[in-house]
Amino acid sequence: MTGVTGRLGGRVARRLAGVGVELRLVVRDPGRVAGVVGAGVVEAEYGDGERARVALSGVETLCMVSASETPDRVGRHRTFVDAAAAAGVRHVVYTSFYGAGADATFTLARDHWATEEYIRASGLRYTFLRDNLYADFLSSMVGQDGVLRGPAGDGAVSVVALDDIADVCAAVLRSPGEHAGATYDLTGPRSLTLTEIADTLGEVTGRHVRYHPETVAEAYESRAGYGAPRWQVDAWVSTYTAIAAGELAGVSTAVHDLTGHPPTSLAELLRG
């Protein structure tokens, strides 16, 4: 497994360790690994092919949580996939993104598509988990003034809880052969407009939250003060324009089908 020091990978690792699955955790900083009993830990990173090959030697199934967002992410992914193939890995379970495609509006969904295509071409067996936007992060998208702002228009998004994604990933990894060649769209129980999301955030937290539909130009202007590089601002803004385009609105039954429990609604998640 990779990504175990993050919010998704750590959840998956703890679920698997809890039922006795033998794990090897591939991390950049072994000192950050905690709470995964009985797992082996090796140091490697996506962009270091030789070290990754050694770290993955003897591994049959790889859970590849997508790397952190950087301009060279696709290149690092490709290096890691090459290392996996050279090490003898047979099956890659990759955490992708809903609507991944070469011409996706959300710029980072194009990275995921490029990675999927590279894994397909590698000859490795694969399973792709295309999760929608994380419902857990919605509160952090609200400004200090209580405004959720972005150029999403009246579009909707089927946000999904991190715990639901982790449950699906753990289920797939316990019997990967049953899911070879599959691509699963992971969503919440229904799609929500940003107005509905703002209303739900307000109702559950008691905070006054409202949605302000920006224009694209306003979105770039309102984010200019963060000092982020252009590629990152493009990613932020295109999250909303993808919603406006209807590309994140679909609802899937995959969470229920693969875990046996219904997906968590936003209100349920917020109430804890």
Residue pairs with C-beta under 8 A, 6 or more apart in sequence:
1 9
1 12
1 13
1 16
1 23
1 24
1 25
1 26
1 62
1 63
1 65
2 9
2 26
2 27
2 46
2 62
2 63
2 64
2 65
2 80
3 9
3 10
3 63
3 64
3 65
3 66
3 95
4 10
4 12
4 13
4 25
4 27
4 33
4 36
4 65
5 27
5 28
5 29
5 32
5 33
6 65
7 136
7 162
8 65
8 95
8 162
8 165
8 166
8 169
9 63
9 65
10 35
10 36
11 162
11 163
11 166
12 63
12 65
12 166
12 169
12 170
12 173
13 23
13 25
13 36
13 39
14 35
14 36
15 166
15 167
15 170
16 23
16 170
16 173
16 174
17 23
17 36
17 37
17 38
17 39
19 174
21 173
21 174
22 38
23 36
23 38
23 39
23 40
24 39
24 40
24 41
24 42
24 55
24 59
25 33
25 36
25 39
25 40
25 41
25 42
26 42
26 43
26 44
26 52
26 55
26 56
27 33
27 41
27 42
27 43
27 44
28 43
28 44
28 45
29 43
30 41
30 42
30 43
33 39
33 41
42 54
42 55
43 51
43 55
44 51
44 52
44 54
44 55
44 56
45 51
45 52
45 76
46 52
46 67
46 76
46 77
46 79
46 80
47 72
47 75
47 76
47 79
47 80
48 79
49 79
49 80
49 82
49 83
49 86
50 83
52 79
52 80
52 83
52 84
52 87
53 83
53 84
53 86
53 87
54 87
55 87
56 62
56 83
56 84
56 87
56 88
56 89
57 87
57 88
58 87
58 88
59 84
59 87
59 88
59 89
60 88
60 89
60 90
60 91
61 89
61 90
61 91
61 92
61 93
61 173
61 176
62 84
62 89
62 91
62 92
62 93
63 93
63 95
63 169
63 173
64 77
64 80
64 81
64 84
64 92
64 93
64 94
64 95
65 95
66 73
66 77
66 94
66 95
66 96
66 97
66 111
66 112
66 115
67 73
67 76
67 77
67 80
69 108
69 232
69 235
70 76
71 229
71 231
73 111
74 111
74 114
74 115
74 118
77 111
77 114
77 115
77 118
78 115
78 118
81 92
81 115
81 118
81 119
81 122
81 124
82 122
84 92
84 122
84 124
85 122
85 123
85 124
89 124
90 124
90 125
91 124
91 125
91 126
91 127
91 176
91 177
91 180
92 119
92 124
92 125
92 126
92 127
93 126
93 127
93 129
93 169
93 172
93 173
93 176
93 179
94 115
94 116
94 119
94 126
94 127
94 128
94 129
95 129
95 131
95 165
95 169
96 112
96 113
96 115
96 116
96 128
96 129
96 130
96 131
96 183
97 106
97 108
97 109
97 112
97 130
97 131
97 132
98 109
98 130
98 131
98 132
98 133
98 158
98 185
98 186
98 187
98 248
98 250
99 106
99 109
99 130
99 242
99 247
99 248
99 250
100 109
100 110
100 112
100 113
100 116
100 128
100 130
101 109
101 110
101 113
102 110
102 113
102 114
103 110
104 110
104 113
104 242
104 247
105 238
105 241
105 242
105 245
105 247
106 235
106 238
106 239
106 241
106 242
106 247
106 248
107 231
107 234
107 235
107 238
108 235
108 238
109 242
112 130
116 126
116 128
119 126
119 128
120 126
125 176
125 180
125 181
126 180
126 181
127 172
127 176
127 179
127 180
127 181
127 182
127 183
127 184
128 182
128 183
128 184
129 165
129 168
129 169
129 172
129 184
129 186
130 183
130 184
130 185
130 186
131 160
131 165
131 186
132 157
132 158
132 159
132 160
132 185
132 186
132 187
132 188
132 248
133 157
133 159
133 160
133 239
133 248
134 159
134 160
134 161
134 162
134 165
135 159
135 160
135 161
135 162
135 188
135 264
135 266
135 269
136 161
136 162
136 269
138 148
138 159
138 197
138 201
138 266
139 201
139 205
139 270
141 148
141 150
142 148
142 198
142 201
142 209
143 149
146 207
146 208
146 209
146 210
147 209
147 210
147 211
147 212
148 194
148 197
148 198
148 201
148 209
148 210
148 211
148 212
149 211
149 212
149 213
149 214
149 219
149 222
150 194
150 213
150 214
150 219
150 237
150 239
150 240
150 243
151 213
151 214
151 215
151 216
151 218
151 219
151 237
151 240
151 241
151 244
152 193
152 194
152 213
152 240
152 241
152 243
152 244
153 213
153 243
153 244
154 193
154 195
154 213
154 244
155 193
155 194
155 243
155 244
155 245
155 246
155 248
155 249
156 191
156 192
156 193
156 196
156 243
156 246
156 248
156 249
157 191
157 192
157 194
157 197
157 243
157 248
157 249
158 187
158 188
158 190
158 191
158 192
158 248
158 249
158 250
158 251
158 252
159 187
159 188
159 192
159 197
159 266
160 186
160 187
160 188
160 255
160 263
160 264
161 188
161 263
161 264
161 269
163 264
164 186
164 188
164 255
164 259
164 263
164 264
165 186
167 255
167 258
167 259
167 261
168 184
168 186
168 254
168 255
168 258
168 259
171 258
171 259
172 179
172 184
172 258
184 252
184 254
184 258
185 250
185 252
185 254
186 252
186 254
186 255
187 250
187 251
187 252
187 254
187 255
187 263
188 251
188 263
188 264
188 265
188 266
189 251
189 262
189 263
189 264
189 265
190 251
190 265
191 248
191 249
191 250
191 251
192 200
192 266
193 211
194 211
194 213
194 243
195 211
197 211
197 266
198 209
198 210
198 211
199 209
200 266
200 267
200 270
201 207
201 209
201 270
202 208
202 209
202 210
203 267
204 267
204 270
204 271
205 270
214 222
214 240
216 237
216 241
219 236
219 237
219 240
220 233
220 237
223 233
223 236
223 237
224 233
226 233
228 236
242 248
243 249
255 261
255 262
255 263
256 262
256 263
